[in-house]
Amino acid sequence: MKSLSIESAENLAIKFRGLIEVSLKEPINVKSVLRKLNILTIYRPLSHNSYGLSLRSKTDRRFILINSESTIGRQHFSIAHELYHLFYDENPTPHICSDENGGKSISEKNADLFASALLMPKEGIIQFISNEEILDRDVKLPTVIKLEQYYSVSRLSLLYRLKVIKLLSESSFKSLQSIPVKDSAKLYGYDSSLYNSGNKNFVIGDFGEKARYLYEAGKISEGHYHELLNLIYISDEN
């Protein structure tokens, strides 16, 4: 497998935005995308450094597992990362994407580049940044918070993205990275839910709908119907 260049990752992200009919500047609602593409997605608590897993069947059915213990912003990045594996990875193999295995493989690095370009489009980012910030490669904290809130991504993901597209110097990156994320967002009047975990046992997809159809059509028993729902652990928690 070849490593993606930044330009190739950008082009794949543009192509995917075309697939889901989203412009090159607007934020992506990942849950809406998952519903539109009919990807069964389940949020479950995983270990601290594990973020997600994806599977693609021989019949082209797709599945994603996301760590509900991650922050909401990190969950969005993990979903975009798994979308790369499901749609563009040449030889996807089931595995938990995490930070526990040392250096990342080429496939994982490619997925990260794609996720970053998909969630934080360069054309969209630039519209929020002043001429002075662009020329100095020194994006200020208020702009950073506005961007991470607009695109619903984590602070660290945004800072790396700004550095990759040459809008943030290394010194500015380190300075911004040292600022407490949640506290700084609150100081500027923003909601802090993006920086918290959530979505425990939340399910996206038509699995439950199909199970209900089979039950109402008399093709499975009530007991079998509840067994199917238990497979995805349907819960009222969000």
C-alpha positions as CSV (number, residue, x, y, z in Angstrom):
1,M,0.0,0.0,0.0
2,K,1.3,3.5,-0.9
3,S,1.4,6.4,1.4
4,L,-1.1,9.2,0.5
5,S,0.3,12.6,-0.2
6,I,-1.5,15.5,1.4
7,E,-2.8,16.5,-2.1
8,S,-4.1,12.9,-2.7
9,A,-5.9,13.0,0.7
10,E,-7.4,16.3,-0.2
11,N,-8.7,15.0,-3.5
12,L,-10.2,11.9,-1.9
13,A,-11.9,14.1,0.7
14,I,-13.3,16.3,-2.1
15,K,-14.5,13.2,-3.9
16,F,-16.2,11.9,-0.8
17,R,-17.9,15.3,-0.1
18,G,-19.3,15.0,-3.6
19,L,-20.6,11.5,-2.8
20,I,-22.5,12.7,0.3
21,E,-23.5,16.0,-1.5
22,V,-21.8,18.4,1.0
23,S,-20.0,21.6,-0.2
24,L,-16.3,22.1,0.1
25,K,-16.7,24.6,3.0
26,E,-19.5,23.4,5.3
27,P,-19.1,21.2,8.3
28,I,-20.1,17.5,8.1
29,N,-22.8,16.0,10.3
30,V,-21.2,12.6,10.7
31,K,-24.4,11.0,12.1
32,S,-26.4,12.2,9.1
33,V,-23.7,10.8,6.7
34,L,-23.8,7.4,8.5
35,R,-27.5,7.3,8.1
36,K,-27.4,8.4,4.5
37,L,-24.8,5.7,3.6
38,N,-26.7,3.1,5.8
39,I,-23.6,2.2,7.8
40,L,-24.5,0.3,11.0
41,T,-22.7,2.2,13.7
42,I,-22.6,1.4,17.4
43,Y,-21.1,3.5,20.2
44,R,-19.7,1.4,23.0
45,P,-17.2,2.0,25.8
46,L,-13.7,0.7,24.8
47,S,-10.3,1.0,26.4
48,H,-8.9,4.5,26.8
49,N,-6.5,4.5,23.8
50,S,-8.9,2.6,21.4
51,Y,-10.9,4.7,19.1
52,G,-12.8,2.6,16.6
53,L,-13.2,-0.4,14.3
54,S,-14.7,-0.9,10.9
55,L,-15.8,-3.9,8.9
56,R,-16.9,-4.3,5.2
57,S,-18.6,-7.6,4.2
58,K,-18.3,-9.4,0.9
59,T,-21.8,-8.1,0.1
60,D,-20.6,-4.6,0.7
61,R,-22.4,-4.1,4.0
62,R,-20.5,-1.7,6.3
63,F,-20.1,-1.5,10.1
64,I,-18.4,0.9,12.5
65,L,-17.7,0.6,16.2
66,I,-16.8,3.9,18.0
67,N,-15.5,4.4,21.5
68,S,-18.1,6.3,23.5
69,E,-15.5,7.1,26.1
70,S,-13.7,9.3,23.6
71,T,-14.7,13.0,23.4
72,I,-17.4,13.9,20.9
73,G,-14.8,15.7,18.8
74,R,-12.5,12.7,18.8
75,Q,-15.5,10.4,17.9
76,H,-16.1,12.5,14.8
77,F,-12.5,12.1,13.7
78,S,-12.6,8.4,14.4
79,I,-15.7,8.0,12.2
80,A,-14.1,9.9,9.3
81,H,-11.0,7.8,9.8
82,E,-13.0,4.6,9.5
83,L,-14.8,5.9,6.4
84,Y,-11.4,5.9,4.7
85,H,-11.0,2.2,5.6
86,L,-14.5,1.4,4.3
87,F,-14.3,3.3,1.0
88,Y,-10.7,3.7,0.0
89,D,-8.5,1.2,1.8
90,E,-7.2,-1.3,-0.7
91,N,-7.0,-4.2,1.7
92,P,-9.0,-3.4,4.8
93,T,-8.6,-5.8,7.7
94,P,-10.6,-5.7,10.9
95,H,-8.6,-4.2,13.8
96,I,-9.1,-1.7,16.6
97,C,-7.7,1.7,15.6
98,S,-5.7,2.9,18.7
99,D,-2.5,4.5,20.0
100,E,-1.4,1.3,21.8
101,N,0.6,-0.4,19.0
102,G,3.4,2.1,18.7
103,G,4.1,3.6,15.2
104,K,1.1,3.7,12.9
105,S,0.9,1.7,9.7
106,I,0.7,3.3,6.3
107,S,-3.0,2.5,6.2
108,E,-3.6,4.3,9.5
109,K,-1.6,7.3,8.5
110,N,-3.6,7.5,5.2
111,A,-6.9,7.3,7.1
112,D,-5.8,10.1,9.4
113,L,-4.9,12.3,6.5
114,F,-8.2,11.7,4.8
115,A,-10.2,12.3,8.0
116,S,-8.4,15.5,8.6
117,A,-9.0,16.8,5.1
118,L,-12.6,15.6,5.1
119,L,-13.7,17.2,8.4
120,M,-11.6,20.4,8.1
121,P,-11.7,21.5,4.5
122,K,-9.0,24.1,3.7
123,E,-11.4,26.3,1.7
124,G,-13.7,26.4,4.7
125,I,-10.9,27.0,7.3
126,I,-9.5,30.0,5.4
127,Q,-12.8,31.9,5.5
128,F,-12.5,32.2,9.3
129,I,-8.8,33.3,9.4
130,S,-7.7,36.9,9.1
131,N,-5.1,38.1,6.6
132,E,-2.7,38.9,9.4
133,E,-3.1,35.4,10.9
134,I,-2.5,33.8,7.5
135,L,0.6,35.9,6.8
136,D,2.1,35.4,10.2
137,R,1.1,31.7,10.4
138,D,-0.2,32.5,13.9
139,V,-3.8,31.7,14.2
140,K,-5.1,33.1,17.5
141,L,-7.0,31.2,20.2
142,P,-10.4,32.8,19.5
143,T,-10.2,31.7,15.9
144,V,-9.0,28.2,16.9
145,I,-12.0,27.8,19.2
146,K,-14.4,29.1,16.6
147,L,-13.1,26.6,14.0
148,E,-13.1,23.6,16.3
149,Q,-16.7,24.4,17.3
150,Y,-17.8,25.0,13.7
151,Y,-16.3,21.8,12.4
152,S,-17.0,19.8,15.6
153,V,-13.4,18.5,16.0
154,S,-11.0,18.2,18.8
155,R,-8.4,21.0,19.5
156,L,-5.5,18.7,18.7
157,S,-6.9,17.6,15.4
158,L,-7.5,21.2,14.3
159,L,-4.0,22.3,15.3
160,Y,-2.4,19.5,13.4
161,R,-4.6,20.4,10.4
162,L,-3.6,24.0,10.6
163,K,0.0,23.1,10.7
164,V,-0.3,20.6,7.7
165,I,-1.9,23.3,5.5
166,K,0.8,25.8,6.5
167,L,-1.4,28.1,8.5
168,L,0.3,27.5,11.8
169,S,4.0,27.7,12.7
170,E,5.6,25.1,15.0
171,S,6.0,27.7,17.8
172,S,2.3,28.7,17.5
173,F,1.3,25.1,17.5
174,K,3.1,24.4,20.8
175,S,1.8,27.5,22.4
176,L,-1.8,26.7,21.5
177,Q,-1.4,23.1,22.5
178,S,-0.5,24.0,26.0
179,I,-3.7,25.9,26.6
180,P,-6.4,24.0,28.6
181,V,-9.1,23.1,26.0
182,K,-12.3,23.0,27.9
183,D,-11.5,26.0,30.2
184,S,-10.5,28.2,27.3
185,A,-13.7,27.3,25.3
186,K,-15.8,28.3,28.4
187,L,-13.9,31.6,28.8
188,Y,-15.0,32.5,25.3
189,G,-18.6,31.5,25.9
190,Y,-18.8,28.2,24.1
191,D,-20.6,25.0,25.1
192,S,-18.1,22.4,26.3
193,S,-20.0,19.3,25.2
194,L,-17.7,18.8,22.2
195,Y,-14.9,18.1,24.7
196,N,-16.8,15.5,26.7
197,S,-17.5,11.8,26.1
198,G,-21.0,10.7,25.1
199,N,-23.3,8.6,22.8
200,K,-23.0,5.5,25.0
201,N,-24.9,2.6,23.4
202,F,-26.2,4.9,20.6
203,V,-26.9,3.0,17.4
204,I,-27.2,4.2,13.8
205,G,-28.5,2.0,11.1
206,D,-31.5,-0.1,9.9
207,F,-30.7,-3.3,11.9
208,G,-33.4,-2.7,14.4
209,E,-35.9,-1.7,11.7
210,K,-35.2,-4.9,9.8
211,A,-35.6,-7.0,12.9
212,R,-38.9,-5.3,13.6
213,Y,-40.1,-6.0,10.1
214,L,-39.3,-9.7,10.4
215,Y,-41.1,-9.9,13.7
216,E,-44.2,-8.1,12.5
217,A,-44.2,-10.2,9.3
218,G,-44.3,-13.3,11.5
219,K,-41.0,-14.6,10.2
220,I,-39.3,-14.6,13.6
221,S,-40.6,-15.0,17.2
222,E,-40.8,-12.3,19.8
223,G,-38.0,-14.0,21.6
224,H,-35.8,-14.0,18.5
225,Y,-36.7,-10.4,17.9
226,H,-35.5,-9.3,21.3
227,E,-32.3,-11.4,20.9
228,L,-31.6,-9.5,17.7
229,L,-32.1,-6.2,19.5
230,N,-29.8,-7.4,22.3
231,L,-27.0,-7.9,19.7
232,I,-26.8,-4.1,19.2
233,Y,-27.8,-3.4,22.8
234,I,-30.6,-1.0,22.1
235,S,-30.8,1.5,25.0
236,D,-32.6,4.8,25.8
237,E,-29.3,6.4,26.7
238,N,-27.9,8.9,24.3
